[in-house]
Amino acid sequence: MNDYSEQFKELVFLDTETTGGDPEDRVCQVAYIYQGVEYDELFKPPLPIKPDASAVNHIDNHMVADKGDFAGSDMQAHLQQLLQEDKQILIAHNAKFDITMLQKDDVETVRFIDTLKVARHMDPEGKLPKYGMQYLRYKMDLRVENAPAHNALGDIRVLVKLFERLYQKHIDSGLSHEEVIADFERVSQLPSLIKKFNFGKHIGKAVADVANEDRGYLEWLLKQKQTQRAEGNPDEDWEFTLDTYLN
């Protein structure tokens, strides 16, 4: 932490690494920073880590074979205490994913801020092609030491710097600390309107333009997202975006 440490004392910067991204998947690494202290542990999940997940987070089943369960751990108990109080606020990038993963082990979250949604909200014209944390790290020239990508501890070190940058932009606009936090929480609760495609045959194009040129593609994609939600893996931002442009 830096000069904001007193103002940020209620914030819990958190990231998880998991066995995969499907409804049955669970955490295998949890890291968070609270009041300047770093917490980081590997856990043996109740199902194997999938090869696709290991290819991203570089955690394999051998690395967690002798680790304990997250359920019943001191870390789980600490997070249950912190996140179920309305004084502390979870900060995460794509926060609902981490919140959902923690819920599977009985860790509930009362308040949260999603830096992905905040970053997208602060780019109303959609000038940025993507909002992944590692992209924003280099786009914003965030100087972070010892922060390997897709490692939970490395990611939250970047997350702190990203939050500070977004926070300072709001402060510079004349808002108070309380107003910034309230605005960030409000934005984080709402689905985001995505401006450009960052995948598929229309990659790089504005969604509004594709709605005029290839409406059938948006209708097809919306059905795919609705199916995905029914299978327990919702993508509320894309569903909201597609529904908005189609109607």
C-alpha positions in Angstrom: 0.0 0.0 0.0 1.0 3.6 -0.4 -0.4 7.0 0.6 -4.0 5.6 0.4 -3.4 2.9 3.1 -5.6 4.6 5.7 -8.4 5.2 3.2 -8.1 1.7 1.9 -8.1 0.0 5.2 -11.6 -1.4 4.6 -10.6 -3.0 1.3 -9.8 -6.7 0.7 -8.0 -7.1 -2.6 -8.5 -10.7 -3.6 -7.9 -13.2 -6.5 -8.5 -16.9 -6.8 -7.0 -19.6 -9.1 -9.3 -22.5 -9.8 -9.6 -26.0 -11.2 -11.4 -24.5 -14.2 -14.2 -22.1 -15.1 -17.2 -24.5 -15.1 -20.0 -24.7 -12.5 -18.4 -27.7 -10.7 -14.9 -26.1 -10.4 -13.3 -25.0 -7.1 -10.4 -22.9 -5.8 -6.9 -24.2 -5.7 -5.2 -21.0 -4.7 -6.5 -18.0 -2.8 -4.6 -14.7 -2.2 -5.6 -11.4 -0.8 -4.2 -8.2 0.7 -5.9 -6.7 3.7 -4.5 -3.6 5.5 -1.1 -4.1 3.7 -0.7 -7.7 4.7 -0.4 -10.4 2.0 -2.1 -13.8 2.5 -1.5 -16.5 -0.1 -2.1 -20.3 0.0 -2.5 -23.3 -2.2 -5.2 -25.8 -1.4 -6.1 -29.3 -2.6 -9.5 -29.0 -4.3 -12.2 -31.7 -4.1 -11.7 -32.4 -7.8 -8.6 -32.5 -10.1 -7.2 -29.4 -11.7 -8.0 -29.4 -15.4 -5.2 -29.2 -17.9 -6.6 -26.0 -19.4 -6.6 -24.4 -16.0 -3.0 -25.5 -15.3 -1.9 -24.1 -18.7 -3.1 -20.7 -17.4 -2.2 -20.6 -13.7 0.7 -23.1 -13.8 -0.7 -25.0 -10.8 -0.9 -28.8 -11.3 -2.3 -31.6 -9.2 1.2 -32.6 -7.9 1.7 -29.1 -6.4 -1.5 -29.4 -4.3 -1.4 -33.1 -3.5 -0.1 -32.6 0.1 -2.1 -29.4 0.7 -5.1 -29.0 3.0 -8.7 -28.2 2.1 -9.8 -24.6 1.8 -12.9 -25.5 3.6 -12.1 -25.5 7.3 -8.8 -23.6 6.8 -7.7 -20.6 8.8 -7.9 -18.6 5.6 -11.5 -19.6 5.0 -12.4 -18.5 8.5 -10.6 -15.2 8.1 -12.4 -14.4 4.9 -15.8 -15.5 6.3 -15.2 -13.0 9.1 -14.0 -10.1 6.8 -16.4 -10.4 3.9 -19.6 -11.0 5.9 -19.2 -7.7 7.6 -20.5 -4.6 5.9 -17.4 -2.6 6.8 -15.1 -4.5 4.5 -15.3 -4.4 0.7 -14.0 -7.1 -1.6 -12.0 -5.8 -4.6 -11.5 -8.1 -7.5 -11.3 -8.1 -11.3 -14.3 -9.9 -12.7 -15.5 -10.1 -9.1 -18.5 -12.2 -9.5 -16.4 -15.1 -10.6 -14.3 -15.0 -7.4 -17.4 -14.4 -5.3 -19.1 -17.5 -6.8 -16.0 -19.6 -6.2 -15.8 -18.5 -2.6 -19.6 -19.2 -2.1 -19.0 -22.8 -2.9 -17.0 -23.0 0.3 -19.4 -21.0 2.4 -17.7 -17.6 2.1 -20.3 -15.0 1.5 -19.6 -11.4 0.3 -21.7 -8.5 1.4 -20.0 -5.7 -0.5 -17.7 -5.7 -3.5 -16.1 -3.6 -6.2 -15.4 -5.1 -9.7 -12.4 -3.3 -11.3 -13.3 -4.8 -14.7 -16.7 -3.2 -14.6 -15.3 0.1 -13.3 -12.6 0.2 -16.0 -15.2 -0.4 -18.7 -17.5 2.2 -17.2 -14.7 4.8 -17.2 -14.2 4.2 -21.0 -17.7 5.3 -22.2 -16.6 5.6 -25.9 -15.1 2.1 -25.9 -11.7 3.2 -27.0 -9.9 0.3 -25.2 -10.1 -3.1 -27.1 -10.1 -5.1 -23.9 -10.3 -4.8 -20.2 -8.4 -7.8 -18.9 -6.2 -7.0 -15.9 -2.9 -7.8 -17.6 -3.8 -5.7 -20.6 -4.7 -2.8 -18.4 -1.5 -3.3 -16.5 0.6 -2.6 -19.5 -1.7 -0.1 -21.2 -1.7 2.0 -18.1 2.0 1.4 -17.5 1.4 0.1 -13.9 4.8 -0.5 -12.4 4.5 -3.7 -10.3 7.4 -5.8 -9.0 7.3 -9.5 -8.6 3.8 -10.0 -10.1 3.7 -13.0 -12.5 0.4 -13.1 -14.4 -2.3 -15.7 -13.6 -0.8 -16.3 -10.2 -3.3 -15.2 -7.5 -0.7 -13.3 -5.4 0.9 -11.7 -8.5 -2.5 -10.7 -9.8 -3.6 -8.9 -6.6 -0.4 -6.9 -6.5 -1.4 -5.6 -10.0 -5.0 -5.3 -8.8 -3.9 -2.9 -6.0 -2.1 -0.6 -8.5 -5.0 -0.8 -11.0 -7.5 0.2 -8.3 -5.3 3.0 -7.1 -5.2 4.4 -10.7 -9.0 4.2 -11.2 -9.6 5.6 -7.7 -7.2 8.6 -8.3 -8.9 9.5 -11.6 -12.2 9.8 -9.7 -10.6 11.8 -6.9 -9.0 14.1 -9.4 -12.5 14.8 -10.8 -13.5 16.3 -7.5 -15.2 13.4 -5.8 -14.6 12.5 -2.1 -13.4 9.1 -1.0 -16.9 8.2 0.1 -18.4 9.3 -3.3 -15.8 7.3 -5.2 -16.4 4.1 -3.2 -20.2 4.5 -3.6 -19.9 5.0 -7.3 -17.6 2.0 -7.8 -20.0 -0.2 -5.8 -23.0 1.1 -7.8 -21.2 0.4 -11.1 -20.1 -3.1 -9.9 -23.7 -4.1 -9.2 -24.9 -3.3 -12.8 -24.4 -5.2 -16.0 -21.9 -3.5 -18.3 -22.7 -2.4 -21.9 -19.9 -3.8 -24.0 -18.9 -1.5 -26.9 -16.7 -3.7 -29.1 -16.2 -7.4 -29.9 -12.9 -8.8 -28.7 -13.6 -12.3 -30.2 -15.2 -14.0 -33.1 -15.7 -13.0 -36.7 -16.5 -9.4 -35.8 -13.5 -8.9 -33.5 -12.6 -5.2 -33.2 -16.0 -4.0 -34.6 -18.4 -1.9 -32.6 -21.4 -3.9 -31.4 -23.7 -1.2 -32.6 -22.3 -1.5 -36.1 -22.7 -5.3 -36.1 -26.3 -4.9 -34.9 -27.0 -3.0 -38.2 -24.8 -5.2 -40.5 -25.3 -8.7 -39.1 -28.3 -8.8 -36.7 -28.5 -12.5 -37.1 -25.1 -13.0 -35.5 -26.2 -11.1 -32.4 -29.4 -13.1 -32.2 -27.3 -16.4 -32.4 -24.8 -15.2 -29.8 -27.6 -14.2 -27.4 -29.0 -17.7 -27.6 -25.6 -19.1 -26.9 -25.2 -16.9 -23.8 -28.7 -17.9 -22.6 -27.8 -21.5 -22.9 -24.5 -20.8 -21.1 -26.5 -19.2 -18.3 -28.9 -22.2 -18.1 -25.8 -24.5 -17.7 -24.7 -22.4 -14.7 -22.1 -20.2 -16.3 -23.8 -16.9 -16.9 -22.2 -13.9 -18.8 -24.5 -11.1 -17.7 -22.6 -8.3 -19.4 -22.8 -9.9 -22.9 -26.5 -10.9 -22.3 -27.3 -7.3 -21.3 -25.3 -5.9 -24.2 -26.9 -8.1 -26.9 -30.4 -7.6 -25.5 -29.8 -3.8 -25.5 -28.7 -3.6 -29.1 -31.3 -6.1 -30.4 -34.1 -4.1 -28.7 
